[in-house]
Amino acid sequence: MEPVDLFYSYAHEDEKLRDELDGHLALLRRKGVIRPWHDRGIVPGQKWDEAIDRELGMADLILLLVSMDFLNSDYIWGKELATAVERARRGDASVIPVLLRAVDIEDAPFAHLQGLPTDLRPVTSWPNRDEAWTDVAKGIRRAVEAIRQRWASTPPPPPPPPPAPSAPRSSGLGTAVASAPRPEEAMHSLEMARPVLKMATAEDARTDALLQRTIGAFADELALAARIKGVEGIGSGAAAGLAEALIDMPEQKRVLWVDDQPENNRHELAALAKLQVEVVCVRSTAEALDRLDADEEGFDLVLSDWDRPEPPEGAASAGLKLLGALAARPRRPPVIFYHAEFDPGRRAARREALLRAGGFGEAVRPGELLALIRSAFASD
């Protein structure tokens, strides 16, 4: 299926934030799900207003990157916003406001449209901006899926009528022969195709650059996590391999992380957010079970610490209590333990206990944890 054409409407004062979002959406571009465009894609010699009009008119999905600068732009308000709202009204494009900075949008012409992030919490107000972009990307994925479902349910247009046959020219020998294109016509066709090829190559190069930046940021977070825990890291090459494997998972993954001190895992959480893995944090077994019962989307994985300040109720640890409660359910995601027992003998005992109880595995180092997560996702 063709990629969904996405148009960024934004104020140039917010270019850095647009670039951050573009980096997070590079994962969707890599999978051929979206084909994004913004005005920095205008090539020298193009008329910028005509290029914007054309792309805005063809886009399947329009993102309004909302800030005070966005609302104060006469061009955006008079041209891009008017066209986007009208296309949303007609139903021939999906339009999503993305609130970058805190601003009053109650009377804005797009106020009736469902926006992002969740609860319209401005992106710049999130303590971890990568988590904000993960939330935004999740909403965009849903919009893209809805657009593609609409395409699939719409009958294809009838094929165009065949062109009228052209009169054959005579060979001079009494036999008609087909007319071959003149050399200058062939050259003209090649020249017309060349800008398209150049544009595709430029977009591929940009996607690769954004992905490499994302992978580098993922590796940096893993290295920081290892340094804080006082353990050896896995190296940039191994980190890149993990990142690429997680990026190429067919669907966005969701993780429930149970830990009474989630701040201790902030760099591991940031590493997952870089790759659009959504993580929901809870602090106790009771919270985890409640969330699993109430969450309609479900989770692909549960991460748990070993001990928490709660009664283990007959289990060897609070983590094993959670594992036992999950084992009684007809369907549960794999469970990984992330703990801090480095003594080989005691660590082996923990591993044996959790595997016997139905756990997927355990890790004490960030690199080990991400490798286990990749394996758990692949087995799902």
Sequence and secondary structure as in RCSB ss.txt:
>XXXX:A:sequence
MEPVDLFYSYAHEDEKLRDELDGHLALLRRKGVIRPWHDRGIVPGQKWDEAIDRELGMADLILLLVSMDFLNSDY
IWGKELATAVERARRGDASVIPVLLRAVDIEDAPFAHLQGLPTDLRPVTSWPNRDEAWTDVAKGIRRAVEAIRQR
WASTPPPPPPPPPAPSAPRSSGLGTAVASAPRPEEAMHSLEMARPVLKMATAEDARTDALLQRTIGAFADELALA
ARIKGVEGIGSGAAAGLAEALIDMPEQKRVLWVDDQPENNRHELAALAKLQVEVVCVRSTAEALDRLDADEEGFD
LVLSDWDRPEPPEGAASAGLKLLGALAARPRRPPVIFYHAEFDPGRRAARREALLRAGGFGEAVRPGELLALIRS
AFASD
>XXXX:A:secstr
   EEEEEE  GGGHHHHHHHHHHHHHHHHTTSEEEE GGG  TTS HHHHHHHHHHH SEEEEEESHHHHH HH
IIIIIHHHHHHHHHHTSSEEEEEE S    TTSTTTTS  BSGGG  GGGSSSHHHHHHHHHHHHHHHHHHHHHH
HHHS              EE SSS EE     HHHHHHHHHHHHHHHHHHHHHHHHHHHHHHHHHHHHHHHHHHH
HHHHT     HHHHHHHHHHHHTSSS  EEEEE S GGGGHHHHHHHHHTT EEEEESSHHHHHHHHHH SS  S
EEEE S  SS  TTSSSHHHHHHHHHHTSSS   EEEE     HHHHHHHHHHHHHTT  EEESSHHHHHHHHHH
HHHH 
